[in-house]
Amino acid sequence: DEQAFHSLLESYKIYPVNMEVISWLAVRMVKNEMYEQSIQLFDRCCQIQPSESKWPLMICSCYRRLGNHAKSHHWYTKTYAKFPDNIECESFS
């Protein structure tokens, strides 16, 4: 798993738009409690797939896990404004 992480990290540096690589790295970093780094990758996902609600919600989750409830709430509110039909956004806004 560690070798896969480093290989994919190198792949991301070379080609930073592969969503499979970015999302795998971000989730792996969440599992290892590397929330600040995960936020950066999930933000990149937001840039690549702006119509996908799961990426800003993952950012919300990372901020919540960091204990930064103000930023988490800000992101939930922002996400709910963009995706008002998303039930998960609705429950946290």
C-alpha positions as CSV (number, residue, x, y, z in Angstrom):
1,D,0.0,0.0,0.0
2,E,2.9,2.4,0.8
3,Q,4.5,1.7,-2.6
4,A,1.2,2.3,-4.3
5,F,0.8,5.6,-2.4
6,H,4.3,6.8,-3.6
7,S,3.7,5.7,-7.2
8,L,0.4,7.5,-7.3
9,L,1.8,10.6,-5.7
10,E,4.4,10.7,-8.4
11,S,1.8,10.1,-11.0
12,Y,-0.2,13.1,-9.6
13,K,2.8,15.3,-9.8
14,I,3.2,14.5,-13.5
15,Y,-0.5,14.4,-14.5
16,P,-2.5,16.3,-11.9
17,V,-5.9,15.8,-13.5
18,N,-6.5,12.0,-13.2
19,M,-9.5,11.8,-11.0
20,E,-8.8,8.1,-10.0
21,V,-5.4,9.0,-8.8
22,I,-6.4,12.2,-7.0
23,S,-9.4,10.6,-5.2
24,W,-7.4,7.5,-4.2
25,L,-4.7,9.7,-2.7
26,A,-7.2,12.0,-0.9
27,V,-9.1,9.1,0.6
28,R,-5.8,7.4,1.7
29,M,-4.7,10.7,3.3
30,V,-8.1,10.9,5.2
31,K,-7.5,7.3,6.4
32,N,-4.1,8.4,7.7
33,E,-5.6,11.5,9.3
34,M,-3.7,13.9,6.9
35,Y,-6.7,16.2,6.6
36,E,-5.0,19.3,5.4
37,Q,-3.4,17.5,2.5
38,S,-6.7,15.8,1.8
39,I,-8.5,19.2,1.6
40,Q,-6.0,20.3,-1.1
41,L,-6.7,17.2,-3.2
42,F,-10.5,17.4,-2.7
43,D,-10.3,21.1,-3.7
44,R,-8.5,20.0,-6.9
45,C,-11.3,17.5,-7.5
46,C,-13.8,20.4,-7.1
47,Q,-11.9,22.3,-9.8
48,I,-11.9,19.3,-12.2
49,Q,-15.5,18.2,-11.5
50,P,-17.4,21.3,-10.3
51,S,-20.8,19.7,-10.8
52,E,-20.0,16.9,-8.4
53,S,-21.3,17.5,-4.8
54,K,-19.2,14.8,-3.1
55,W,-15.9,16.7,-3.4
56,P,-16.9,19.8,-1.4
57,L,-18.7,17.5,1.1
58,M,-15.4,15.7,1.6
59,I,-13.8,19.0,2.3
60,C,-16.5,19.7,4.9
61,S,-15.8,16.4,6.5
62,C,-12.0,17.0,6.7
63,Y,-12.6,20.4,8.3
64,R,-15.0,18.8,10.8
65,R,-12.4,16.1,11.6
66,L,-9.8,18.8,12.2
67,G,-12.2,20.5,14.6
68,N,-12.6,23.6,12.4
69,H,-16.4,23.7,12.7
70,A,-16.6,27.3,11.3
71,K,-14.9,26.3,8.0
72,S,-16.8,23.1,7.9
73,H,-20.1,25.0,8.3
74,H,-19.0,27.5,5.7
75,W,-18.3,24.7,3.2
76,Y,-21.6,23.0,3.9
77,T,-23.5,26.2,3.5
78,K,-21.7,27.0,0.2
79,T,-22.3,23.4,-1.0
80,Y,-26.0,23.5,-0.1
81,A,-26.4,26.8,-2.0
82,K,-24.9,25.1,-5.1
83,F,-26.6,21.7,-4.6
84,P,-30.0,22.5,-2.8
85,D,-31.4,19.1,-3.7
86,N,-28.6,17.2,-2.0
87,I,-30.0,15.6,1.2
88,E,-26.6,15.5,2.9
89,C,-26.0,19.2,2.2
90,E,-29.4,20.0,3.6
91,S,-28.8,18.1,6.8
92,F,-25.6,20.0,7.6
93,S,-26.4,23.5,6.5
